[in-house]
Amino acid sequence: MPARINPSVLAADFVNMERDLGTIASADLVHVDVMDNHFVPNLTFGPQMVGRIHDVSPIPLDVHLMITDPERWAPGYAELGAYSVTFHAEAATDPVGLARRLRAIGARAGIALKPGTPADDYLELLSEFDQVLVMTVEPGFGGQSFMPETMPKLRQLREAVTARGLDIWLQVDGGITEETIVTAAEAGADTFVAGSSVFRADDPARQISLLRDTATLHL
């Protein structure tokens, strides 16, 4: 399978969101960062805005919840129609129970790990998730530099997924460019969130194709 490219609307023009969404119609999913100014020091979208993005987006939504109390809020995003809902391991009190709720509603369930969060505690739980997101920057702000020190954790997850024969997407988010996508793909990622490198390109569709082809060569 080719690599998946999920552009992050955090790098889009919020005033012209529908226009910018049209420029990434060739991507796999649109990555929507929900921040609550509590779990992370920034505030972005809530359910109403995500619902409108869903209404006008030409591709399905990959919602990334950087919020406290995901048990309360995450199911609502699945009910809005999000294709995938990812919550943070550091914020969840019952990650397995929440993942099962999301799946029951009809969304793919993802769990995200901050750069400093080890994967060890989640290796035996992998079958409960459809996606694991390895943050390659500290969550909260776009435009940060890729952290190569997160790659051993990604390799560990890829080895565990392969050993168990699981169908789990391994996603990376943060600082993804034509150069860093090679590093992440070689470490085991197959799904890539790219914000600035897509939306600030002269031709976002061409950039999506370039990123996808580059990563696929190194899967």
C-alpha positions, 0 to 999 in steps of 0.5 A: 500500500502507498503511504498515506498523507494527511495534511493538517488544517492547522496550517490552512487559512482559517478564514478560507478553510473550504477553499484550502480544503479543496486544494488537498482533495488528493490527500488520504485524510484531512488531519484536524487538530483539536486543542483545548488550551489545557492539555496543550497551551493552545486553542483551536477547534471545537465540535461545531467547527469540526462538524463544519469542516466535515460538511465541506471537506472533500476527504474524510476527517482524521481528528487528533484530540489534544484535550483533557478528559477525552472520555467525555469528548471523543465520542462526540467527534466520532458521532460527527462523522470523523473517520478516525478519532485519536486521543492522547494516552497521557490524558485518557484514564481508560484508553481501551474502553474509550477505543471500544466506544469509538469503534462501536460508533463507527470511527477508527480509534487511535492513541497518541504518544507525546515524544517523552511517553514510552510505548512499553505500556501499550504494546500488549494493547495494540489490538484495541487500536486502529492507529498509533500516533507517534508525536515527532514534536511536542503537541500544541503548535504547528511549524516545529522541527522534527525530533529524530529521537522519537524514531526508536519508539516508532521502530519498537511499535513497528516491530510489535505490530509486525510480530503480531500480524496486526493491521494498525496504521503508524502515524507521525505528526510534526515537522514532516518534510520531503527529508524527514518523511524518509526518516520516519518511513524507514523507522516504520511509519506509514501515515504522515501528517504534514501541515506547513509543507503542504499548505504553504507549497505553491501546488499543494496537490503536487506536494502531496504526491511528492510526499506520498511517493517519497515515503512509499519508496522507503516503507 
